[in-house]
């Protein structure tokens, strides 16, 4: 990409933001982007209805999710982000990891019939995770059953209404 301003990591980040924006729009929710990621949150999703729930989200994107023997995906999260996501907060927080294909040219396809982003994102709440002795990163495991889509986002918002996400 000779004239691209964004390097690969920035393109991955931009696609993770587009993914969350699309899923939230499908659910009828509002996405607020944080001006500064000083607290481990990239975006916050807000819903209407009872309690006006919200969820703080740390976005990540990668081509390197490693599948374990039990079908989960291993992801190395920076220790700083791990600690911020597991801390007690009034607004529940989750990690959302967008899994992209290795071939960058297949990440996004646009035709007159569809706009398609390949692969999907998974979510994980670290609210009850223990402190780690690791100094730089902590391996976390994403359950393929916790795919972030419109239905799962609505379920997460219902959990947020009750004060916690599991």
LUMZA-45032 format. One line per 10 residues: number of its first residue (from 1); their letters; for each residue x, y, z of N, C-alpha, C. Coordinates in Angstrom, 3 decimals, padded with zeros to 6 digits. Layout:
// residues N
NUM> a> X Y Z X Y Z X Y Z ~ ...
***
This chain:
// residues 166
1> xxxxxxxxxx> 000.852 -001.181 000.000 000.000 000.000 000.000 000.890 001.234 000.000 ~ 001.297 001.650 -001.166 002.263 002.708 -001.313 001.868 004.058 -000.747 ~ 000.597 004.402 -000.760 000.209 005.737 -000.283 -000.550 005.695 001.046 ~ -000.557 004.562 001.724 -001.283 004.420 002.992 -000.622 005.251 004.089 ~ -001.423 005.948 004.845 -000.927 006.686 006.009 -000.882 005.810 007.252 ~ -001.772 004.820 007.302 -001.858 003.950 008.475 -001.032 002.690 008.269 ~ -000.234 002.331 009.280 000.458 001.051 009.205 -000.519 -000.046 009.624 ~ -000.101 -001.276 009.518 -000.979 -002.422 009.749 -001.670 -002.368 011.107 ~ -000.950 -002.046 012.167 -001.555 -001.977 013.503 -002.653 -000.931 013.589 ~ -002.448 000.209 012.934 -003.482 001.249 012.921 -004.709 000.799 012.128
11> xxxxxxxxxx> -004.488 000.080 011.029 -005.629 -000.428 010.248 -006.421 -001.451 011.070 ~ -005.700 -002.294 011.820 -006.387 -003.256 012.681 -007.226 -002.524 013.717 ~ -006.671 -001.503 014.329 -007.410 -000.718 015.322 -008.637 -000.061 014.707 ~ -008.470 000.521 013.522 -009.599 001.176 012.854 -010.711 000.174 012.546 ~ -010.344 -001.028 012.129 -011.358 -002.046 011.851 -012.038 -002.518 013.134 ~ -011.303 -002.598 014.239 -011.946 -002.996 015.494 -012.960 -001.935 015.926 ~ -012.645 -000.672 015.695 -013.597 000.399 016.010 -014.817 000.332 015.094 ~ -014.589 000.048 013.812 -015.704 -000.079 012.870 -016.595 -001.263 013.246 ~ -015.988 -002.359 013.666 -016.732 -003.552 014.071 -017.647 -003.232 015.253 ~ -017.079 -002.600 016.292 -017.877 -002.312 017.486 -018.978 -001.312 017.164
21> xxxxxxxxxx> -018.673 -000.354 016.301 -019.665 000.641 015.898 -020.826 -000.030 015.157 ~ -020.509 -000.965 014.263 -021.539 -001.655 013.492 -022.417 -002.534 014.386 ~ -021.800 -003.281 015.291 -022.573 -004.159 016.182 -023.457 -003.323 017.107 ~ -022.915 -002.245 017.653 -023.705 -001.383 018.539 -024.859 -000.734 017.773 ~ -024.614 -000.299 016.558 -025.693 000.288 015.748 -026.787 -000.738 015.494 ~ -026.386 -001.984 015.229 -027.360 -003.052 015.018 -028.230 -003.291 016.241 ~ -027.676 -003.054 017.424 -028.427 -003.231 018.668 -029.194 -001.967 019.058 ~ -028.927 -000.847 018.363 -029.599 000.406 018.690 -028.921 001.180 019.809 ~ -027.629 000.946 020.025 -026.886 001.579 021.106 -025.979 002.686 020.572 ~ -025.515 003.507 021.485 -024.624 004.615 021.169 -023.204 004.246 021.583
31> xxxxxxxxxx> -022.246 004.603 020.737 -020.836 004.380 021.050 -020.177 005.728 021.267 ~ -019.512 005.864 022.405 -018.729 007.059 022.705 -017.264 006.682 022.668 ~ -016.483 007.437 021.942 -015.045 007.197 021.859 -014.347 008.032 022.914 ~ -013.428 007.417 023.622 -012.681 008.127 024.651 -011.604 008.979 023.978 ~ -011.454 010.230 024.419 -010.414 011.095 023.866 -009.032 010.549 024.157 ~ -008.850 010.017 025.346 -007.566 009.470 025.757 -007.806 008.115 026.394 ~ -006.980 007.149 026.056 -007.076 005.823 026.663 -006.163 005.802 027.894 ~ -006.574 006.534 028.905 -005.792 006.610 030.141 -006.270 005.603 031.182 ~ -007.443 005.034 030.953 -008.055 004.169 031.956 -008.370 002.784 031.401 ~ -007.753 002.428 030.280 -007.948 001.102 029.721 -009.210 000.934 028.910
41> xxxxxxxxxx> -009.901 002.032 028.619 -011.147 001.964 027.864 -011.010 002.776 026.578 ~ -011.300 002.131 025.444 -011.249 002.809 024.147 -012.594 003.420 023.788 ~ -013.668 002.668 024.073 -015.025 003.138 023.770 -015.953 002.741 024.902 ~ -017.071 003.448 024.984 -018.125 003.084 025.918 -019.409 002.950 025.113 ~ -020.143 001.904 025.371 -021.430 001.691 024.704 -022.524 001.961 025.719 ~ -023.526 002.712 025.276 -024.629 003.077 026.166 -025.951 002.666 025.534 ~ -026.869 002.242 026.421 -028.208 001.829 025.995 -029.249 002.671 026.703 ~ -030.453 002.612 026.190 -031.581 003.270 026.848 -032.271 002.288 027.770 ~ -033.506 002.588 028.084 -034.280 001.691 028.939 -033.911 001.828 030.399 ~ -034.334 000.846 031.171 -034.118 000.855 032.619 -032.640 000.944 032.966
51> xxxxxxxxxx> -032.318 001.805 033.867 -030.974 002.004 034.422 -029.981 002.652 033.455 ~ -030.355 002.840 032.183 -029.438 003.426 031.195 -028.046 002.790 031.296 ~ -027.931 001.485 031.044 -026.669 000.786 031.254 -025.583 001.215 030.269 ~ -024.355 000.940 030.652 -023.191 001.218 029.813 -022.159 000.116 030.017 ~ -021.285 -000.022 029.039 -020.175 -000.971 029.106 -018.937 -000.268 028.573 ~ -017.843 -000.348 029.321 -016.555 000.149 028.851 -015.830 -000.970 028.120 ~ -015.213 -000.628 026.991 -014.582 -001.657 026.162 -013.144 -001.283 025.816 ~ -012.253 -002.239 026.046 -010.874 -002.151 025.555 -010.835 -002.948 024.260 ~ -010.501 -002.295 023.153 -010.477 -002.932 021.838 -009.079 -003.407 021.482 ~ -009.017 -004.584 020.922 -007.778 -005.127 020.381 -008.120 -005.822 019.071
61> xxxxxxxxxx> -007.150 -005.932 018.197 -007.316 -006.672 016.942 -006.017 -007.409 016.665 ~ -006.141 -008.607 016.105 -004.947 -009.412 015.860 -005.198 -010.436 014.759 ~ -004.113 -010.861 014.140 -004.156 -012.004 013.222 -003.601 -013.240 013.924 ~ -003.177 -013.072 015.168 -002.436 -014.115 015.877 -003.166 -014.724 017.065 ~ -004.430 -015.039 016.936 -005.089 -015.777 018.016 -004.680 -017.236 017.897 ~ -004.171 -017.790 018.960 -003.730 -019.183 018.920 -004.809 -020.063 019.542 ~ -005.263 -021.040 018.769 -006.314 -021.935 019.265 -005.702 -022.999 020.174 ~ -006.325 -023.189 021.333 -005.852 -024.179 022.290 -006.525 -025.520 022.025 ~ -006.076 -026.552 022.696 -006.632 -027.897 022.482 -008.103 -027.981 022.889 ~ -008.547 -027.077 023.782 -009.956 -027.102 024.190 -010.820 -026.138 023.373
71> xxxxxxxxxx> -010.265 -025.582 022.286 -011.054 -024.758 021.374 -011.096 -023.272 021.696 ~ -010.467 -022.872 022.794 -010.425 -021.440 023.115 -009.281 -020.789 022.343 ~ -009.255 -019.458 022.395 -008.198 -018.701 021.732 -007.339 -017.997 022.776 ~ -006.034 -018.207 022.699 -005.112 -017.531 023.594 -004.724 -016.171 023.029 ~ -004.712 -015.167 023.903 -004.340 -013.806 023.503 -003.470 -013.208 024.595 ~ -002.341 -012.638 024.198 -001.440 -012.003 025.157 -001.818 -010.537 025.304 ~ -002.276 -010.190 026.506 -002.728 -008.841 026.827 -001.660 -008.155 027.669 ~ -001.353 -006.914 027.345 -000.372 -006.181 028.142 -000.823 -006.161 029.598 ~ 000.142 -006.321 030.480 -000.144 -006.385 031.920 -000.898 -005.142 032.392 ~ -000.523 -003.978 031.892 -001.195 -002.733 032.275 -002.688 -002.802 031.946
81> xxxxxxxxxx> -003.024 -003.258 030.730 -004.429 -003.385 030.338 -005.145 -004.449 031.154 ~ -004.461 -005.545 031.426 -005.017 -006.619 032.243 -005.436 -006.071 033.606 ~ -004.539 -005.322 034.236 -004.831 -004.784 035.566 -005.983 -003.782 035.531 ~ -006.034 -002.937 034.516 -007.127 -001.960 034.419 -008.482 -002.642 034.198 ~ -008.506 -003.702 033.415 -009.766 -004.386 033.102 -010.276 -005.252 034.247 ~ -009.413 -005.682 035.142 -009.878 -006.536 036.224 -010.239 -005.741 037.471 ~ -009.952 -004.463 037.490 -010.269 -003.632 038.648 -011.761 -003.389 038.794 ~ -012.195 -003.140 040.024 -013.611 -002.860 040.297 -013.976 -001.476 039.744 ~ -015.079 -001.408 039.027 -015.569 -000.152 038.453 -017.089 -000.118 038.529 ~ -017.638 001.074 038.477 -019.088 001.215 038.468 -019.673 000.751 037.140
91> xxxxxxxxxx> -019.009 001.109 036.035 -019.431 000.673 034.702 -018.632 -000.584 034.358 ~ -019.312 -001.706 034.112 -018.594 -002.940 033.775 -017.708 -002.753 032.546 ~ -016.621 -003.507 032.499 -015.650 -003.417 031.414 -015.434 -004.788 030.800 ~ -015.180 -004.786 029.510 -014.821 -006.025 028.832 -013.703 -005.763 027.839 ~ -012.972 -006.802 027.577 -011.989 -006.822 026.510 -012.693 -007.365 025.275 ~ -012.508 -006.709 024.130 -013.042 -007.199 022.861 -011.868 -007.347 021.906 ~ -011.669 -008.584 021.411 -010.559 -008.872 020.507 -011.119 -009.262 019.144 ~ -010.782 -008.465 018.139 -011.184 -008.758 016.759 -010.145 -009.683 016.147 ~ -010.604 -010.838 015.693 -009.732 -011.830 015.052 -009.812 -011.616 013.549 ~ -008.697 -011.213 012.961 -008.630 -010.946 011.528 -007.859 -012.054 010.813
101> xxxxxxxxxx> -008.169 -012.272 009.516 -007.395 -013.257 008.750 -005.935 -012.812 008.604 ~ -005.053 -013.751 008.370 -003.639 -013.410 008.167 -003.436 -012.560 006.911 ~ -004.190 -012.841 005.866 -004.067 -012.109 004.601 -004.803 -010.775 004.703 ~ -004.041 -009.698 004.808 -004.629 -008.377 004.997 -005.585 -007.991 003.868 ~ -005.341 -008.466 002.673 -006.211 -008.102 001.549 -007.613 -008.698 001.691 ~ -007.790 -009.669 002.599 -009.118 -010.271 002.785 -009.853 -009.724 004.010 ~ -009.287 -008.737 004.699 -009.936 -008.192 005.883 -011.277 -007.558 005.562 ~ -011.356 -006.865 004.456 -012.557 -006.086 004.125 -012.866 -006.232 002.644 ~ -014.139 -006.510 002.345 -014.591 -006.613 000.964 -015.810 -005.722 000.795 ~ -015.810 -004.927 -000.258 -016.937 -004.043 -000.548 -017.403 -004.325 -001.970
111> xxxxxxxxxx> -018.674 -004.656 -002.113 -019.291 -004.849 -003.426 -020.619 -004.108 -003.418 ~ -021.284 -004.017 -004.567 -022.608 -003.380 -004.565 -023.625 -004.113 -003.688 ~ -023.380 -005.412 -003.425 -024.326 -006.207 -002.640 -024.008 -006.253 -001.153 ~ -022.745 -006.042 -000.756 -022.428 -006.179 000.656 -021.125 -005.474 001.046 ~ -021.052 -005.224 002.317 -019.825 -004.771 002.967 -019.484 -005.874 003.950 ~ -018.336 -006.523 003.776 -018.026 -007.678 004.606 -016.647 -007.529 005.240 ~ -016.619 -007.695 006.561 -015.366 -007.775 007.294 -015.192 -009.240 007.676 ~ -014.028 -009.787 007.413 -013.799 -011.206 007.667 -013.405 -011.482 009.121 ~ -013.870 -012.608 009.585 -013.731 -013.148 010.931 -014.626 -012.366 011.895 ~ -014.334 -012.386 013.183 -015.233 -011.771 014.158 -014.474 -011.407 015.424
121> xxxxxxxxxx> -015.191 -010.840 016.373 -014.594 -010.451 017.648 -015.192 -011.290 018.772 ~ -014.399 -011.451 019.819 -014.820 -012.173 021.018 -014.659 -011.242 022.213 ~ -015.487 -011.438 023.242 -015.407 -010.588 024.431 -015.025 -011.427 025.644 ~ -014.450 -010.733 026.612 -014.042 -011.385 027.846 -014.099 -010.371 028.977 ~ -014.756 -010.742 030.073 -014.736 -009.928 031.278 -013.620 -010.439 032.183 ~ -012.777 -009.517 032.627 -011.683 -009.874 033.535 -011.984 -009.445 034.968 ~ -013.234 -009.102 035.235 -013.622 -008.523 036.525 -013.203 -009.373 037.722 ~ -013.186 -010.674 037.590 -012.883 -011.528 038.741 -011.554 -012.267 038.577 ~ -010.730 -011.783 037.673 -009.421 -012.404 037.476 -008.476 -011.982 038.596 ~ -007.561 -012.843 038.905 -006.601 -012.577 039.975 -005.400 -011.782 039.455
131> xxxxxxxxxx> -004.696 -011.170 040.388 -003.478 -010.447 040.049 -002.472 -011.419 039.440 ~ -001.705 -010.935 038.482 -000.702 -011.771 037.832 000.698 -011.295 038.208 ~ 001.611 -012.245 038.360 003.011 -011.925 038.646 003.777 -011.573 037.368 ~ 003.154 -011.811 036.224 003.821 -011.480 034.964 004.111 -009.984 034.919 ~ 005.201 -009.615 034.291 005.591 -008.210 034.274 005.186 -007.469 033.017 ~ 005.106 -008.158 031.875 004.817 -007.450 030.625 003.465 -007.795 030.027 ~ 003.092 -009.080 030.039 001.804 -009.464 029.460 001.228 -010.665 030.202 ~ -000.072 -010.851 030.011 -000.786 -011.969 030.630 -001.582 -012.657 029.531 ~ -001.444 -013.955 029.442 -002.221 -014.704 028.453 -003.629 -014.893 028.998 ~ -004.612 -014.443 028.199 -006.012 -014.650 028.538 -006.607 -015.565 027.473
141> xxxxxxxxxx> -007.731 -016.168 027.793 -008.336 -017.135 026.880 -009.748 -016.709 026.530 ~ -009.984 -016.622 025.232 -011.278 -016.199 024.704 -012.093 -017.424 024.328 ~ -013.323 -017.454 024.797 -014.241 -018.547 024.518 -014.954 -018.251 023.194 ~ -014.885 -019.163 022.214 -015.558 -018.902 020.941 -017.070 -018.730 021.081 ~ -017.645 -019.198 022.194 -019.081 -018.998 022.434 -019.386 -017.552 022.812 ~ -018.357 -016.781 023.147 -018.550 -015.370 023.521 -018.180 -014.460 022.360 ~ -018.762 -014.773 021.214 -018.590 -013.939 020.026 -019.389 -012.657 020.226 ~ -018.804 -011.535 019.880 -019.522 -010.275 020.019 -020.345 -010.033 018.769 ~ -021.655 -010.117 018.947 -022.596 -009.812 017.877 -023.760 -009.050 018.508 ~ -024.769 -008.739 017.734 -025.886 -007.922 018.245 -026.552 -008.595 019.445
151> xxxxxxxxxx> -026.839 -009.879 019.352 -027.514 -010.570 020.452 -026.657 -010.623 021.712 ~ -025.366 -010.923 021.558 -024.512 -011.006 022.741 -024.297 -009.623 023.352 ~ -024.258 -008.572 022.531 -024.134 -007.224 023.081 -025.382 -006.852 023.877 ~ -026.540 -007.232 023.379 -027.779 -006.979 024.141 -027.758 -007.737 025.467 ~ -027.260 -008.966 025.440 -027.144 -009.739 026.676 -026.156 -009.083 027.638 ~ -025.025 -008.614 027.139 -024.058 -007.909 027.974 -024.674 -006.664 028.599 ~ -025.479 -005.957 027.823 -026.115 -004.747 028.352 -027.111 -005.100 029.450 ~ -027.826 -006.220 029.287 -028.729 -006.668 030.355 -027.943 -007.029 031.618 ~ -026.783 -007.654 031.451 -025.938 -007.954 032.606 -025.447 -006.663 033.264 ~ -025.112 -005.667 032.442 -024.667 -004.378 032.978 -025.773 -003.724 033.802
161> xxxxxx> -027.021 -003.869 033.359 -028.159 -003.342 034.114 -028.193 -003.904 035.533 ~ -027.738 -005.142 035.654 -027.747 -005.818 036.958 -026.460 -005.560 037.738 ~ -025.537 -004.804 037.142 -024.357 -004.377 037.873 -023.084 -005.168 037.675 ~ -023.130 -006.251 036.897 -021.917 -007.054 036.696 -022.023 -007.854 035.413 ~ -020.877 -008.134 034.835 -020.810 -008.968 033.631 -019.960 -010.167 033.969 ~ -020.449 -011.321 033.616 -019.726 -012.575 033.880 -019.269 -013.197 032.586
***
